[in-house]
Amino acid sequence: MYMKICSTFFKSSIPNYLILRTITLQSTKYSSNPPLYVSSNKNQRHNAWTVIDEFSDELRKISGKCMDIGCGPGDITNDIILPALHPNAVIIGTDISEDMIKYARKTYSKEKQLDFDVLDIQTKELPAKYISEFDHIFSFHALHWCFDIKQAFKNIYRMLRPNGTMLVLVVSLHPICKVIQETIQDNRFAPYIKDVNISPVWPFQDSVNPNRELKGLLKEIGFKIDHCSHRNVYHFDDNSDQFLSSILAFLEFIDNIPHDQKEIFKKEIARKFTETQISFKRSSDNKTVILNVYNLLIAFAKK
Ligand SMILES: C[S@@+](CC[C@H](N)C(=O)[O-])C[C@H]1O[C@@H](n2cnc3c(N)ncnc32)[C@H](O)[C@@H]1O
């Protein structure tokens, strides 16, 4: 299912997650680049390690059925999430992208313990096989790409068993989000950015208090919140290429841009992104490094 942006640059006091966007059924098939994501997701892996480590006591007790939503190529599901669970736990990684799931299945599937499936977490038709099935659900770096994060959380709630738990990491604000929004509005590219499967407008990007908004949303759905925090995160990178590659690896709508224009599009994103970054000479080795600063929401909640 692909979605058409209708209220993309709408700004108001209404929380972004409440803004409705029209949905169009599309047969167009674009592709993402799983190997590129695996080779460039150093920062995302670092965040995943950090949050898993923080909740390690709770996670080690989970011995039932788990899901990792928006698992991408599956490396984090396999390398970081699965080893943190009780040895009897089983996990299924799900993603909206067929290419990601195909790669994850081929690379990481483990009989009985780890499997992968295509699932759009915003679907209004949740497969019956997933309802009230899971003891725990993870989602890292994925839910902010949803057009309808409220529907996504409603689906997570429905998929959990009574007393089932959820650990999510949602990016609330990152300079890349405004860069993508500006670039896709550029007249040279806008005609090609018609049908996209992930939202370039993030649910909490204009929020004054993302933590309060997320808590309110989760409570409204019925979750009991054990933990919800909003944090500044920073990484030092040698250049911005690696992080940018990790984003371009799953922006499937880029494939719609003709080849020569696509390269210009990528350069334009890189140029604009560089302008948002702080670079400085590190005194310890005299090397120029880039400071990457952004904001995350972390929530651990129970059905
Ligand atoms: C940045 S990757 C995150 C991969 C991995 N979880 C991590 O932490 O690095 C974001 C993933 O979310 C997926 N995604 C975006 N919207 C989705 C949706 N509505 N349902 C399921 N997956 C979605 C994308 O296809 C992409 O693979």
The ligand as an ORCA input file, in Angstrom:
! r2SCAN-3c Opt
* xyz 0 1
  C      15.715      3.414      9.577
  S      15.026      1.851      9.156
  C      15.091      1.087     10.759
  C      15.653     -0.305     10.694
  C      15.974     -0.874     12.079
  N      14.781     -1.059     12.883
  C      16.934      0.030     12.820
  O      16.678      0.379     13.990
  O      17.976      0.398     12.251
  C      13.299      2.229      9.023
  C      12.503      1.044      8.509
  O      11.123      1.275      8.787
  C      10.398      0.734      7.718
  N       9.045      1.306      7.727
  C       8.681      2.569      7.415
  N       7.347      2.693      7.494
  C       6.856      1.491      7.890
  C       5.550      0.977      8.130
  N       4.473      1.765      7.969
  N       5.400     -0.312      8.510
  C       6.491     -1.092      8.660
  N       7.761     -0.686      8.414
  C       7.939      0.606      8.049
  C      11.220      1.106      6.489
  O      10.894      0.314      5.365
  C      12.628      0.865      6.995
  O      13.089     -0.426      6.697
*
